[in-house]
Each structure stands twice: as C-alpha cells, then as structure tokens.
Amino acid sequence: MALKFIMRGFFLAIVCIWHVITLTGGLPLRKRTVSEVQLMHDRGELRQVQERRDWLQVRLRGLHTVPAQSRWSRTGFFPQELSSLTVEQIQDALNTFDKLLLSKPS
C-alpha cells in the first residue's frame, strides 16, 4: 500500500516537472540581468571576429604574391609602393587592422 502512494507521488512529480518544462519552452525561469545579456553579446561578437579572422587566415594561405616585374606592375594596376610589399608586411598590416577593429572608440 505504501509503495502505491510512493509511485503515485513519483508519477505526479514527473508530470509536474514535464508540465513546467513544456510551459516555459526550456527558457530560464527568470529574466537575465543586463550584465548577463552584455556578456552573451560580447561572446557572440568575439566569436564572429574569430570566425572572420580564421576565414581571412585561410584565404591568406592560398595567396600567391605577384613578382615586382609582372605585367600588372607595368600597366600601373598596382602602385609601385604596394607591389614591393612582402607577405610578412601584408600580415603585419592585417594584424594592425584587426587591432583597430577590436579597439573601442574613444
């Protein structure tokens, strides 16, 4: 007899928990604070920046530099100052641009 009451109580508890979960849709039971929302926004923004940086790194690996005396430099398509840049200098410039994008406006 006692086992029957325990099983009934257990079943009722499971039904109540299931009802609460389906009623809230899996959302938190309380509202998030402003700092929690800001933290989630910052993490999402950081993830996007990291994905962009990774994409750019993949693209840079496939980049082939053009020799200075190519037909492009003779036609004036590339300014002379840019055609003499090395891969390291281009990477340094891209890193500087990343730092500028990540810096907060003053």
N, C-alpha and C positions, 0 to 999 in steps of 0.2 A: 504494500500500500504506500509506504514512504517513497519507494522507488518511482511509483507512478506520479507522485507530486513533484519529485525532483525532475523527472523527464518533462513534465508539463511546464515547469518553470524554465527549464533549459530551452525548450521549444519556443516559449513566449519571449525569452530574451533574444534568441536568434531572429525571430520575426521582427521584434522592435528595432534591432540593430540594422537589419536589412531595410526596414522602412525608412529609417533616418538616412541611411546612405543613398537610397534612391530618391528621397525627397530633396536632399541637398545637391544631388548630382555630383558628388565627390568633391565639391568645393569646400573650402575651410569654413568652419562654423563661426568665425569672427572675421571682421574686416582687417585687412592688413594695415599696418601703420605706414606713415609716409616714408620712414627710413627703409622699411622692407620693400616698398614699391620702388624707391630710388635705387636700392641695391640690386633688385632684379633688372631694372632698366640699365644700370651700369654694366651688369654682367652680360646682358644681351648685346649692348653696344660693343663691349670688349670682344665678344665672340665674333661679331660682324667684322671688326677691324682685323682680327686674327685671320679670319677666312679670306679677307681681301689680300692681306699680306702673303698668305700661303699661295693664293692664286697667282699673285704677282711673282713670287719666287719661282713657281713652276714655269711661268712664261719667260722669266729671265734665263732659266737654264737652257731653254731652246733658242735663245737669242744668239745670232751669229753677227759678229762685228764686221763692218764693211771696211776693206782696205782704204787707206787715205787716197790712193790714186785710182779709185774706181770711176766708172762713168758717171756716177751720181755726183761726186765732188767736182768733176769737170763741168757738169751742166749747171752747177750752182744750187742744186737741190738742197744739199746740206751746207750750212755755213761752215767756213773753214775752222772756226773755233770748236764746233761740235764734232767734226769728223776726226779730230785728233784725240778725243777722249778715250780712255781705256775702260775696260769692264769694271775695274775697281773704282774708278772715278764716278762712273754711272751709278754703281751700287751705293757709294757714299752719298751721292745726290739724292737717290731714292730714300735712303735712311734718314737724311735730313728732312725730306718732305714728310716722311712718316712722323718724325718728331714734331714737326709743325702742325700736322693734322691732329695729333694727340694732345698737344698743349692746349691749355684752357685759355680763352680770350681774357685779356687783362682789362 
